[in-house]
Amino acid sequence: MKKGSKLLTLLLAFTLAFSTFAPSFTVEAASGTKYTNAAEIAQLVSDGYNGGTKGPITVTKGTLQKTFSSKEVYLITLSGTEWVFNQSTEAITDLFSGFNLKSAYYYNVVNVILNNIPRGSNLILAGHSLGGMIAQQVAADSKIKANYNILNTVTFGSPLLSAGSREGTVKRLGDVNDPVPLLSANIFVAPLWALFGLNRENGGYAFKPITAHKECYKRVDVWGKYDVTGTKYGSAKLYLDLSTRQFYKSPIIDW
Protein backbone atom coordinates (compact mmCIF):
# COMPACT_ATOMS: atom_id res chain seq x y z
CA MET A 1 0.00 0.00 0.00
CA LYS A 2 1.35 3.42 -0.88
CA LYS A 3 2.29 5.88 1.87
CA GLY A 4 -0.52 8.26 0.85
CA SER A 5 -3.12 5.48 1.06
CA LYS A 6 -1.85 4.41 4.50
CA LEU A 7 -2.06 8.00 5.75
CA LEU A 8 -5.60 8.35 4.43
CA THR A 9 -6.60 5.06 6.09
CA LEU A 10 -5.17 6.18 9.44
CA LEU A 11 -6.94 9.53 9.17
CA LEU A 12 -10.27 7.87 8.45
CA ALA A 13 -9.77 5.45 11.33
CA PHE A 14 -8.96 8.29 13.71
CA THR A 15 -12.01 10.27 12.59
CA LEU A 16 -14.26 7.24 13.09
CA ALA A 17 -12.84 6.55 16.52
CA PHE A 18 -13.22 10.17 17.61
CA SER A 19 -16.80 10.38 16.40
CA THR A 20 -17.57 7.15 18.27
CA PHE A 21 -16.06 8.05 21.64
CA ALA A 22 -16.19 11.86 21.68
CA PRO A 23 -18.88 13.37 23.94
CA SER A 24 -22.02 14.61 22.24
CA PHE A 25 -22.63 18.37 22.29
CA THR A 26 -26.25 18.14 21.18
CA VAL A 27 -28.48 20.28 23.41
CA GLU A 28 -32.01 19.04 23.84
CA ALA A 29 -34.61 21.57 22.73
CA ALA A 30 -36.25 23.38 25.64
CA SER A 31 -39.95 24.03 25.99
CA GLY A 32 -41.71 27.26 26.87
CA THR A 33 -41.96 30.77 25.44
CA LYS A 34 -38.72 31.61 23.66
CA TYR A 35 -36.79 34.84 24.31
CA THR A 36 -33.72 35.63 22.25
CA ASN A 37 -32.64 39.20 23.00
CA ALA A 38 -32.24 41.79 25.74
CA ALA A 39 -35.13 43.96 24.50
CA GLU A 40 -37.54 41.10 25.14
CA ILE A 41 -36.20 40.76 28.69
CA ALA A 42 -36.65 44.52 29.18
CA GLN A 43 -40.29 44.10 28.19
CA LEU A 44 -40.72 41.45 30.90
CA VAL A 45 -39.11 43.80 33.41
CA SER A 46 -41.48 46.61 32.41
CA ASP A 47 -44.48 44.49 33.44
CA GLY A 48 -43.52 45.39 36.99
CA TYR A 49 -44.76 48.93 36.33
CA ASN A 50 -48.38 48.17 37.16
CA GLY A 51 -49.37 50.87 39.63
CA GLY A 52 -48.82 48.54 42.55
CA THR A 53 -51.68 46.22 41.59
CA LYS A 54 -49.37 43.21 41.29
CA GLY A 55 -45.97 44.47 42.42
CA PRO A 56 -42.54 45.25 40.91
CA ILE A 57 -40.98 41.81 41.44
CA THR A 58 -41.55 38.76 39.23
CA VAL A 59 -40.19 35.22 39.40
CA THR A 60 -40.47 32.85 36.43
CA LYS A 61 -39.06 29.36 35.95
CA GLY A 62 -37.36 28.50 32.68
CA THR A 63 -34.37 27.14 30.84
CA LEU A 64 -31.26 29.04 29.76
CA GLN A 65 -29.90 27.51 26.59
CA LYS A 66 -26.48 28.13 25.12
CA THR A 67 -24.65 26.38 22.30
CA PHE A 68 -23.25 23.55 24.40
CA SER A 69 -25.32 23.75 27.58
CA SER A 70 -28.83 23.93 28.96
CA LYS A 71 -29.66 24.87 32.56
CA GLU A 72 -32.85 25.24 34.53
CA VAL A 73 -33.08 28.78 35.85
CA TYR A 74 -35.32 31.23 37.65
CA LEU A 75 -35.62 34.68 36.12
CA ILE A 76 -36.17 37.46 38.65
CA THR A 77 -37.22 40.81 37.16
CA LEU A 78 -37.31 44.11 39.03
CA SER A 79 -38.91 47.29 37.74
CA GLY A 80 -37.68 50.74 38.76
CA THR A 81 -38.91 53.99 40.26
CA GLU A 82 -42.70 54.22 40.55
CA TRP A 83 -44.66 56.38 42.94
CA VAL A 84 -47.15 54.01 44.55
CA PHE A 85 -48.54 54.17 48.10
CA ASN A 86 -46.55 51.89 50.41
CA GLN A 87 -44.38 50.52 47.60
CA SER A 88 -40.61 50.77 48.07
CA THR A 89 -39.88 52.10 44.58
CA GLU A 90 -39.85 55.79 45.52
CA ALA A 91 -37.11 58.44 45.56
CA ILE A 92 -35.83 57.50 49.01
CA THR A 93 -35.03 54.01 47.76
CA ASP A 94 -33.26 55.57 44.75
CA LEU A 95 -31.14 57.61 47.14
CA PHE A 96 -30.32 54.65 49.36
CA SER A 97 -29.42 52.45 46.40
CA GLY A 98 -27.32 55.17 44.77
CA PHE A 99 -25.05 55.03 47.82
CA ASN A 100 -25.23 51.20 47.88
CA LEU A 101 -27.28 51.20 51.08
CA LYS A 102 -29.87 48.53 51.80
CA SER A 103 -33.55 49.40 51.44
CA ALA A 104 -36.98 47.83 51.88
CA TYR A 105 -36.96 46.92 48.17
CA TYR A 106 -33.65 45.11 48.58
CA TYR A 107 -34.83 43.15 51.63
CA ASN A 108 -38.13 42.28 49.94
CA VAL A 109 -36.36 40.84 46.90
CA VAL A 110 -34.00 38.77 49.06
CA ASN A 111 -36.97 37.42 51.03
CA VAL A 112 -38.94 36.59 47.87
CA ILE A 113 -36.01 34.54 46.59
CA LEU A 114 -35.35 32.75 49.90
CA ASN A 115 -39.03 31.97 50.48
CA ASN A 116 -40.05 30.92 46.96
CA ILE A 117 -37.08 29.51 45.06
CA PRO A 118 -35.48 26.16 46.00
CA ARG A 119 -31.96 26.33 47.40
CA GLY A 120 -29.25 25.50 44.87
CA SER A 121 -31.21 26.92 41.94
CA ASN A 122 -29.64 28.95 39.13
CA LEU A 123 -30.71 32.59 39.03
CA ILE A 124 -30.83 35.32 36.41
CA LEU A 125 -31.54 38.84 37.65
CA ALA A 126 -32.81 41.62 35.39
CA GLY A 127 -33.88 45.14 36.29
CA HIS A 128 -34.57 48.60 34.90
CA SER A 129 -33.22 51.76 36.54
CA LEU A 130 -33.71 51.37 40.32
CA GLY A 131 -34.58 47.70 39.70
CA GLY A 132 -31.19 47.20 38.08
CA MET A 133 -29.45 48.72 41.09
CA ILE A 134 -31.34 46.39 43.43
CA ALA A 135 -30.49 43.45 41.15
CA GLN A 136 -26.77 44.21 41.51
CA GLN A 137 -27.08 44.49 45.28
CA VAL A 138 -28.91 41.16 45.44
CA ALA A 139 -26.18 39.57 43.27
CA ALA A 140 -23.74 40.62 46.01
CA ASP A 141 -25.88 39.50 48.96
CA SER A 142 -24.09 36.92 51.12
CA LYS A 143 -27.19 34.79 51.82
CA ILE A 144 -28.17 34.67 48.16
CA LYS A 145 -24.63 33.79 47.05
CA ALA A 146 -24.40 31.07 49.70
CA ASN A 147 -27.67 29.40 48.69
CA TYR A 148 -27.99 30.00 44.93
CA ASN A 149 -25.96 30.09 41.74
CA ILE A 150 -26.25 33.57 40.27
CA LEU A 151 -25.47 33.12 36.58
CA ASN A 152 -26.25 36.53 35.11
CA THR A 153 -27.43 40.01 35.99
CA VAL A 154 -28.72 42.31 33.23
CA THR A 155 -29.51 45.95 33.94
CA PHE A 156 -31.23 48.54 31.76
CA GLY A 157 -30.41 52.18 32.42
CA SER A 158 -28.86 51.48 35.84
CA PRO A 159 -25.69 52.77 37.54
CA LEU A 160 -22.87 50.55 38.74
CA LEU A 161 -23.37 49.11 42.23
CA SER A 162 -21.64 46.54 44.46
CA ALA A 163 -18.60 46.45 42.18
CA GLY A 164 -16.26 43.57 42.99
CA SER A 165 -18.68 41.61 45.17
CA ARG A 166 -21.39 40.55 42.68
CA GLU A 167 -21.63 36.89 41.72
CA GLY A 168 -22.00 35.87 38.09
CA THR A 169 -21.68 37.88 34.91
CA VAL A 170 -23.08 41.41 35.01
CA LYS A 171 -24.03 43.33 31.87
CA ARG A 172 -25.14 46.95 32.15
CA LEU A 173 -26.95 48.36 29.11
CA GLY A 174 -27.44 52.09 28.65
CA ASP A 175 -28.60 54.42 25.89
CA VAL A 176 -26.04 57.14 25.09
CA ASN A 177 -28.62 59.82 25.91
CA ASP A 178 -29.69 58.25 29.21
CA PRO A 179 -27.82 59.91 32.12
CA VAL A 180 -29.17 57.58 34.82
CA PRO A 181 -26.50 54.84 34.38
CA LEU A 182 -23.96 57.33 35.71
CA LEU A 183 -25.95 58.52 38.74
CA SER A 184 -24.41 56.66 41.67
CA ALA A 185 -21.55 57.22 44.06
CA ASN A 186 -19.45 54.78 42.02
CA ILE A 187 -18.94 57.44 39.34
CA PHE A 188 -16.55 58.98 41.91
CA VAL A 189 -15.35 55.82 43.67
CA ALA A 190 -14.78 53.64 40.58
CA PRO A 191 -15.15 55.99 37.58
CA LEU A 192 -13.47 53.75 35.00
CA TRP A 193 -15.61 50.77 35.96
CA ALA A 194 -18.75 52.91 36.05
CA LEU A 195 -18.05 54.35 32.58
CA PHE A 196 -16.39 51.56 30.64
CA GLY A 197 -18.43 48.76 32.20
CA LEU A 198 -21.48 50.19 30.44
CA ASN A 199 -22.61 48.82 27.07
CA ARG A 200 -23.97 51.83 25.16
CA GLU A 201 -26.16 52.14 22.10
CA ASN A 202 -27.77 55.16 20.45
CA GLY A 203 -31.55 54.99 20.25
CA GLY A 204 -31.77 58.45 18.66
CA TYR A 205 -33.02 60.35 21.70
CA ALA A 206 -30.82 63.44 21.45
CA PHE A 207 -31.93 66.04 24.02
CA LYS A 208 -34.59 63.62 25.32
CA PRO A 209 -32.92 61.97 28.33
CA ILE A 210 -36.16 61.05 30.12
CA THR A 211 -37.62 59.44 27.00
CA ALA A 212 -34.35 57.57 26.42
CA HIS A 213 -34.48 56.22 29.97
CA LYS A 214 -38.12 55.16 29.77
CA GLU A 215 -38.55 53.96 26.20
CA CYS A 216 -35.25 52.83 24.68
CA TYR A 217 -34.63 49.44 26.29
CA LYS A 218 -37.68 47.64 24.89
CA ARG A 219 -36.63 48.43 21.30
CA VAL A 220 -35.41 45.36 19.41
CA ASP A 221 -33.88 47.58 16.70
CA VAL A 222 -31.51 49.02 19.34
CA TRP A 223 -30.92 46.11 21.73
CA GLY A 224 -31.75 43.11 19.55
CA LYS A 225 -28.06 42.43 18.98
CA TYR A 226 -27.68 41.67 22.71
CA ASP A 227 -28.78 38.22 23.84
CA VAL A 228 -30.87 37.42 26.94
CA THR A 229 -27.78 37.63 29.17
CA GLY A 230 -26.93 41.09 27.86
CA THR A 231 -24.01 39.83 25.78
CA LYS A 232 -23.52 41.65 22.49
CA TYR A 233 -23.72 39.21 19.57
CA GLY A 234 -24.23 36.39 22.06
CA SER A 235 -26.42 33.38 21.30
CA ALA A 236 -28.02 32.54 24.67
CA LYS A 237 -31.77 31.96 24.63
CA LEU A 238 -34.27 31.78 27.45
CA TYR A 239 -37.33 29.53 27.44
CA LEU A 240 -39.81 30.59 30.12
CA ASP A 241 -42.76 28.69 31.49
CA LEU A 242 -45.08 31.67 31.85
CA SER A 243 -47.59 29.57 33.81
CA THR A 244 -45.10 29.71 36.70
CA ARG A 245 -44.74 33.49 36.61
CA GLN A 246 -45.54 35.13 39.94
CA PHE A 247 -45.68 38.82 40.87
CA TYR A 248 -44.68 40.01 44.32
CA LYS A 249 -45.27 43.33 46.03
CA SER A 250 -42.55 45.31 47.76
CA PRO A 251 -44.06 47.29 50.63
CA ILE A 252 -42.28 49.99 52.55
CA ILE A 253 -44.09 48.88 55.69
CA ASP A 254 -45.40 45.34 55.99
CA TRP A 255 -48.68 45.83 57.81
C-alpha positions as CSV (number, residue, x, y, z in Angstrom):
1,M,0.0,0.0,0.0
2,K,1.4,3.4,-0.9
3,K,2.3,5.9,1.9
4,G,-0.5,8.3,0.8
5,S,-3.1,5.5,1.1
6,K,-1.9,4.4,4.5
7,L,-2.1,8.0,5.7
8,L,-5.6,8.4,4.4
9,T,-6.6,5.1,6.1
10,L,-5.2,6.2,9.4
11,L,-6.9,9.5,9.2
12,L,-10.3,7.9,8.5
13,A,-9.8,5.4,11.3
14,F,-9.0,8.3,13.7
15,T,-12.0,10.3,12.6
16,L,-14.3,7.2,13.1
17,A,-12.8,6.5,16.5
18,F,-13.2,10.2,17.6
19,S,-16.8,10.4,16.4
20,T,-17.6,7.2,18.3
21,F,-16.1,8.0,21.6
22,A,-16.2,11.9,21.7
23,P,-18.9,13.4,23.9
24,S,-22.0,14.6,22.2
25,F,-22.6,18.4,22.3
26,T,-26.3,18.1,21.2
27,V,-28.5,20.3,23.4
28,E,-32.0,19.0,23.8
29,A,-34.6,21.6,22.7
30,A,-36.2,23.4,25.6
31,S,-40.0,24.0,26.0
32,G,-41.7,27.3,26.9
33,T,-42.0,30.8,25.4
34,K,-38.7,31.6,23.7
35,Y,-36.8,34.8,24.3
36,T,-33.7,35.6,22.2
37,N,-32.6,39.2,23.0
38,A,-32.2,41.8,25.7
39,A,-35.1,44.0,24.5
40,E,-37.5,41.1,25.1
41,I,-36.2,40.8,28.7
42,A,-36.6,44.5,29.2
43,Q,-40.3,44.1,28.2
44,L,-40.7,41.4,30.9
45,V,-39.1,43.8,33.4
46,S,-41.5,46.6,32.4
47,D,-44.5,44.5,33.4
48,G,-43.5,45.4,37.0
49,Y,-44.8,48.9,36.3
50,N,-48.4,48.2,37.2
51,G,-49.4,50.9,39.6
52,G,-48.8,48.5,42.5
53,T,-51.7,46.2,41.6
54,K,-49.4,43.2,41.3
55,G,-46.0,44.5,42.4
56,P,-42.5,45.3,40.9
57,I,-41.0,41.8,41.4
58,T,-41.6,38.8,39.2
59,V,-40.2,35.2,39.4
60,T,-40.5,32.8,36.4
61,K,-39.1,29.4,35.9
62,G,-37.4,28.5,32.7
63,T,-34.4,27.1,30.8
64,L,-31.3,29.0,29.8
65,Q,-29.9,27.5,26.6
66,K,-26.5,28.1,25.1
67,T,-24.6,26.4,22.3
68,F,-23.3,23.5,24.4
69,S,-25.3,23.7,27.6
70,S,-28.8,23.9,29.0
71,K,-29.7,24.9,32.6
72,E,-32.9,25.2,34.5
73,V,-33.1,28.8,35.9
74,Y,-35.3,31.2,37.7
75,L,-35.6,34.7,36.1
76,I,-36.2,37.5,38.7
77,T,-37.2,40.8,37.2
78,L,-37.3,44.1,39.0
79,S,-38.9,47.3,37.7
80,G,-37.7,50.7,38.8
81,T,-38.9,54.0,40.3
82,E,-42.7,54.2,40.6
83,W,-44.7,56.4,42.9
84,V,-47.1,54.0,44.6
85,F,-48.5,54.2,48.1
86,N,-46.5,51.9,50.4
87,Q,-44.4,50.5,47.6
88,S,-40.6,50.8,48.1
89,T,-39.9,52.1,44.6
90,E,-39.9,55.8,45.5
91,A,-37.1,58.4,45.6
92,I,-35.8,57.5,49.0
93,T,-35.0,54.0,47.8
94,D,-33.3,55.6,44.7
95,L,-31.1,57.6,47.1
96,F,-30.3,54.7,49.4
97,S,-29.4,52.4,46.4
98,G,-27.3,55.2,44.8
99,F,-25.0,55.0,47.8
100,N,-25.2,51.2,47.9
101,L,-27.3,51.2,51.1
102,K,-29.9,48.5,51.8
103,S,-33.5,49.4,51.4
104,A,-37.0,47.8,51.9
105,Y,-37.0,46.9,48.2
106,Y,-33.6,45.1,48.6
107,Y,-34.8,43.2,51.6
108,N,-38.1,42.3,49.9
109,V,-36.4,40.8,46.9
110,V,-34.0,38.8,49.1
111,N,-37.0,37.4,51.0
112,V,-38.9,36.6,47.9
113,I,-36.0,34.5,46.6
114,L,-35.4,32.8,49.9
115,N,-39.0,32.0,50.5
116,N,-40.1,30.9,47.0
117,I,-37.1,29.5,45.1
118,P,-35.5,26.2,46.0
119,R,-32.0,26.3,47.4
120,G,-29.2,25.5,44.9
121,S,-31.2,26.9,41.9
122,N,-29.6,28.9,39.1
123,L,-30.7,32.6,39.0
124,I,-30.8,35.3,36.4
125,L,-31.5,38.8,37.7
126,A,-32.8,41.6,35.4
127,G,-33.9,45.1,36.3
128,H,-34.6,48.6,34.9
129,S,-33.2,51.8,36.5
130,L,-33.7,51.4,40.3
131,G,-34.6,47.7,39.7
132,G,-31.2,47.2,38.1
133,M,-29.5,48.7,41.1
134,I,-31.3,46.4,43.4
135,A,-30.5,43.5,41.1
136,Q,-26.8,44.2,41.5
137,Q,-27.1,44.5,45.3
138,V,-28.9,41.2,45.4
139,A,-26.2,39.6,43.3
140,A,-23.7,40.6,46.0
141,D,-25.9,39.5,49.0
142,S,-24.1,36.9,51.1
143,K,-27.2,34.8,51.8
144,I,-28.2,34.7,48.2
145,K,-24.6,33.8,47.1
146,A,-24.4,31.1,49.7
147,N,-27.7,29.4,48.7
148,Y,-28.0,30.0,44.9
149,N,-26.0,30.1,41.7
150,I,-26.3,33.6,40.3
151,L,-25.5,33.1,36.6
152,N,-26.3,36.5,35.1
153,T,-27.4,40.0,36.0
154,V,-28.7,42.3,33.2
155,T,-29.5,46.0,33.9
156,F,-31.2,48.5,31.8
157,G,-30.4,52.2,32.4
158,S,-28.9,51.5,35.8
159,P,-25.7,52.8,37.5
160,L,-22.9,50.6,38.7
161,L,-23.4,49.1,42.2
162,S,-21.6,46.5,44.5
163,A,-18.6,46.5,42.2
164,G,-16.3,43.6,43.0
165,S,-18.7,41.6,45.2
166,R,-21.4,40.5,42.7
167,E,-21.6,36.9,41.7
168,G,-22.0,35.9,38.1
169,T,-21.7,37.9,34.9
170,V,-23.1,41.4,35.0
171,K,-24.0,43.3,31.9
172,R,-25.1,47.0,32.1
173,L,-26.9,48.4,29.1
174,G,-27.4,52.1,28.6
175,D,-28.6,54.4,25.9
176,V,-26.0,57.1,25.1
177,N,-28.6,59.8,25.9
178,D,-29.7,58.2,29.2
179,P,-27.8,59.9,32.1
180,V,-29.2,57.6,34.8
181,P,-26.5,54.8,34.4
182,L,-24.0,57.3,35.7
183,L,-25.9,58.5,38.7
184,S,-24.4,56.7,41.7
185,A,-21.5,57.2,44.1
186,N,-19.5,54.8,42.0
187,I,-18.9,57.4,39.3
188,F,-16.5,59.0,41.9
189,V,-15.3,55.8,43.7
190,A,-14.8,53.6,40.6
191,P,-15.1,56.0,37.6
192,L,-13.5,53.8,35.0
193,W,-15.6,50.8,36.0
194,A,-18.7,52.9,36.1
195,L,-18.1,54.3,32.6
196,F,-16.4,51.6,30.6
197,G,-18.4,48.8,32.2
198,L,-21.5,50.2,30.4
199,N,-22.6,48.8,27.1
200,R,-24.0,51.8,25.2
201,E,-26.2,52.1,22.1
202,N,-27.8,55.2,20.4
203,G,-31.5,55.0,20.2
204,G,-31.8,58.4,18.7
205,Y,-33.0,60.3,21.7
206,A,-30.8,63.4,21.4
207,F,-31.9,66.0,24.0
208,K,-34.6,63.6,25.3
209,P,-32.9,62.0,28.3
210,I,-36.2,61.1,30.1
211,T,-37.6,59.4,27.0
212,A,-34.4,57.6,26.4
213,H,-34.5,56.2,30.0
214,K,-38.1,55.2,29.8
215,E,-38.6,54.0,26.2
216,C,-35.3,52.8,24.7
217,Y,-34.6,49.4,26.3
218,K,-37.7,47.6,24.9
219,R,-36.6,48.4,21.3
220,V,-35.4,45.4,19.4
221,D,-33.9,47.6,16.7
222,V,-31.5,49.0,19.3
223,W,-30.9,46.1,21.7
224,G,-31.7,43.1,19.6
225,K,-28.1,42.4,19.0
226,Y,-27.7,41.7,22.7
227,D,-28.8,38.2,23.8
228,V,-30.9,37.4,26.9
229,T,-27.8,37.6,29.2
230,G,-26.9,41.1,27.9
231,T,-24.0,39.8,25.8
232,K,-23.5,41.6,22.5
233,Y,-23.7,39.2,19.6
234,G,-24.2,36.4,22.1
235,S,-26.4,33.4,21.3
236,A,-28.0,32.5,24.7
237,K,-31.8,32.0,24.6
238,L,-34.3,31.8,27.4
239,Y,-37.3,29.5,27.4
240,L,-39.8,30.6,30.1
241,D,-42.8,28.7,31.5
242,L,-45.1,31.7,31.9
243,S,-47.6,29.6,33.8
244,T,-45.1,29.7,36.7
245,R,-44.7,33.5,36.6
246,Q,-45.5,35.1,39.9
247,F,-45.7,38.8,40.9
248,Y,-44.7,40.0,44.3
249,K,-45.3,43.3,46.0
250,S,-42.5,45.3,47.8
251,P,-44.1,47.3,50.6
252,I,-42.3,50.0,52.6
253,I,-44.1,48.9,55.7
254,D,-45.4,45.3,56.0
255,W,-48.7,45.8,57.8
